Amino acid sequence: MVVIKALDFTVKIDELQKHQLVAKTYSDEISSNQVLLKVDKFSFTSNNITYGIVGERMSYWKFFPTQSGYGIIPAWGFASVIISNHPDVKVGQRFYGYYPMSTHLLVTIDHVSSKGFVDKTEHRQGLPPIYNFYTNTEHDPNFTPETENLISIFRPLFITSFLIDDHLAAQDFYQATQLIVTSASSKTAQAVACLLAHRKKEDGLRFNLLGLTSNKNVAFVKQLGWYDQTMSYDEISHLNASEKSIVVDFTGNYQTQFQLQTLLNGNLVYNCLVGLVDWQNLTGENPLPQKGKLFFAPTYAEKRQKEWGAAKFHQNTGMAWQQFIDAIQPIISIEEHSGTEGLEQLYLDTLNGKIDPRHGNIVRLNKRGD
Ligand SMILES: NC(=O)c1ccc[n+]([C@@H]2O[C@H](COP(=O)([O-])OP(=O)(O)OC[C@H]3O[C@@H](n4cnc5c(N)ncnc54)[C@H](OP(=O)(O)O)[C@@H]3O)[C@@H](O)[C@H]2O)c1
């Protein structure tokens, strides 16, 4: 029997600053239809931190259960099959999907096709299907080895951005003449801004696309070139409150929400709540004037897939993806973080908002050659 040493990076559920490495082992004697994957790399952004913040409420801890009181944050990346006990999945095949922050993942294969497979492990059932599908890189029309880091970072975020743009257009932008994006420097906001700027040009639309960001990121957001106007959070009181406005909120910051709601008042026609990057400042003294509407990408994705059919959905997102990836490639520099020390530092820096938005962060927990 061959013994394979593995590691999980676990975090304390009620105190995310605390983390713990857990060593475990797998053997090559796995059950029928099981496959052991070795995780090559995964991306890490604030989106992963948000999985931890809402882990209990939105079941993110259920994907990769670990010791009591701790959780494993899911991350998007690539892994290779090292042991297979399924006739249609071969050692060496590579799959893109939802992995634990770990060196390995054991899956139980279902619905295998040339496109990929579904993990039917018991504890993952009942969770949104989009997270349980693993894409075979050999048959992924949008996969290239040159862009795999960008795929790892942006693909899950881009789908959300695509759906936000699609939803706003379907609603005729709620007749708004101003669209305000908070945490405008975040990766998901970058893709939203790129798509909206493109749509504006293509369809001759006239709304003002305003990016709100922190002082330190103003120059970067301006440089993106997709926002018509960029402001720091300190300047919110100067925005034009007489325009009918949409807010697409990635920050979750209570103060920013409070100021925008108070200032725009009846002119806030749609308050789209997408993210919680500023997780340490989500609440304040008084209740917010309005609740806003939560935007959960998997729900919108399922709706659109039903309406368009899977083929059209993939065709539409694929075309938009290609345009975005060409635009973002020269802007983002990839930073690789290897081993447990690399991951620990990146985890804490991301948790504490110390990440430069110019960087796209990739983790290799299995050092090359391991
Ligand atoms: N609802 C959904 O279905 C869905 C889907 C995808 C993503 N999201 C959410 O969208 C958000 C953005 O994710 P992302 O991965 O694109 O983020 P990201 O690229 O890692 O965002 C980085 C930016 O967020 C702000 N920020 C990060 N950490 C912060 C902190 N601790 N305190 C204050 N500001 C902080 C800063 O922007 P500024 O300086 O510009 O504020 C920073 O440049 C996440 O909350 C994610 O979960 C939601």
PDBQT file of the ligand as one rigid body, heavy atoms in Angstrom, charges set to zero:
ROOT
HETATM    1  N1  LIG A 401     -22.517  37.463  -4.577  1.00  0.00    +0.000 N 
HETATM    2  C1  LIG A 401     -21.788  36.687  -5.346  1.00  0.00    +0.000 C 
HETATM    3  O1  LIG A 401     -22.283  35.753  -5.963  1.00  0.00    +0.000 OA
HETATM    4  C2  LIG A 401     -20.336  36.979  -5.505  1.00  0.00    +0.000 A 
HETATM    5  C3  LIG A 401     -19.586  36.384  -6.524  1.00  0.00    +0.000 A 
HETATM    6  C4  LIG A 401     -18.246  36.748  -6.685  1.00  0.00    +0.000 A 
HETATM    7  C5  LIG A 401     -17.663  37.662  -5.794  1.00  0.00    +0.000 A 
HETATM    8  N2  LIG A 401     -18.424  38.169  -4.801  1.00  0.00    +0.000 N 
HETATM    9  C6  LIG A 401     -17.838  39.076  -3.801  1.00  0.00    +0.000 C 
HETATM   10  O2  LIG A 401     -17.255  40.220  -4.364  1.00  0.00    +0.000 OA
HETATM   11  C7  LIG A 401     -16.236  40.700  -3.466  1.00  0.00    +0.000 C 
HETATM   12  C8  LIG A 401     -14.984  41.005  -4.259  1.00  0.00    +0.000 C 
HETATM   13  O3  LIG A 401     -14.225  39.821  -4.424  1.00  0.00    +0.000 OA
HETATM   14  P1  LIG A 401     -12.841  39.829  -5.237  1.00  0.00    +0.000 P 
HETATM   15  O4  LIG A 401     -12.278  38.477  -5.098  1.00  0.00    +0.000 OA
HETATM   16  O5  LIG A 401     -13.097  40.414  -6.570  1.00  0.00    +0.000 OA
HETATM   17  O6  LIG A 401     -11.989  40.848  -4.349  1.00  0.00    +0.000 OA
HETATM   18  P2  LIG A 401     -10.480  41.348  -4.504  1.00  0.00    +0.000 P 
HETATM   19  O7  LIG A 401     -10.106  41.490  -5.916  1.00  0.00    +0.000 OA
HETATM   20  O8  LIG A 401      -9.590  40.548  -3.640  1.00  0.00    +0.000 OA
HETATM   21  O9  LIG A 401     -10.687  42.795  -3.856  1.00  0.00    +0.000 OA
HETATM   22  C9  LIG A 401      -9.636  43.540  -3.404  1.00  0.00    +0.000 C 
HETATM   23  C10 LIG A 401     -10.160  44.941  -3.078  1.00  0.00    +0.000 C 
HETATM   24  O10 LIG A 401     -11.172  44.908  -2.080  1.00  0.00    +0.000 OA
HETATM   25  C11 LIG A 401     -10.977  45.947  -1.119  1.00  0.00    +0.000 C 
HETATM   26  N3  LIG A 401     -10.579  45.255   0.117  1.00  0.00    +0.000 N 
HETATM   27  C12 LIG A 401     -10.032  44.034   0.196  1.00  0.00    +0.000 A 
HETATM   28  N4  LIG A 401      -9.865  43.640   1.460  1.00  0.00    +0.000 NA
HETATM   29  C13 LIG A 401     -10.311  44.616   2.223  1.00  0.00    +0.000 A 
HETATM   30  C14 LIG A 401     -10.413  44.792   3.638  1.00  0.00    +0.000 A 
HETATM   31  N5  LIG A 401     -10.013  43.838   4.489  1.00  0.00    +0.000 N 
HETATM   32  N6  LIG A 401     -10.922  45.935   4.074  1.00  0.00    +0.000 NA
HETATM   33  C15 LIG A 401     -11.329  46.883   3.215  1.00  0.00    +0.000 A 
HETATM   34  N7  LIG A 401     -11.274  46.767   1.866  1.00  0.00    +0.000 NA
HETATM   35  C16 LIG A 401     -10.770  45.640   1.387  1.00  0.00    +0.000 A 
HETATM   36  C17 LIG A 401      -9.941  46.852  -1.740  1.00  0.00    +0.000 C 
HETATM   37  O11 LIG A 401     -10.674  47.618  -2.700  1.00  0.00    +0.000 OA
HETATM   38  P3  LIG A 401     -11.047  49.195  -2.606  1.00  0.00    +0.000 P 
HETATM   39  O12 LIG A 401      -9.834  49.876  -2.102  1.00  0.00    +0.000 OA
HETATM   40  O13 LIG A 401     -11.362  49.510  -4.041  1.00  0.00    +0.000 OA
HETATM   41  O14 LIG A 401     -12.238  49.276  -1.709  1.00  0.00    +0.000 OA
HETATM   42  C18 LIG A 401      -9.092  45.851  -2.506  1.00  0.00    +0.000 C 
HETATM   43  O15 LIG A 401      -8.329  46.428  -3.559  1.00  0.00    +0.000 OA
HETATM   44  C19 LIG A 401     -16.055  39.624  -2.392  1.00  0.00    +0.000 C 
HETATM   45  O16 LIG A 401     -16.742  39.973  -1.213  1.00  0.00    +0.000 OA
HETATM   46  C20 LIG A 401     -16.688  38.423  -3.059  1.00  0.00    +0.000 C 
HETATM   47  O17 LIG A 401     -17.140  37.445  -2.164  1.00  0.00    +0.000 OA
HETATM   48  C21 LIG A 401     -19.728  37.845  -4.613  1.00  0.00    +0.000 A 
ENDROOT
TORSDOF 0
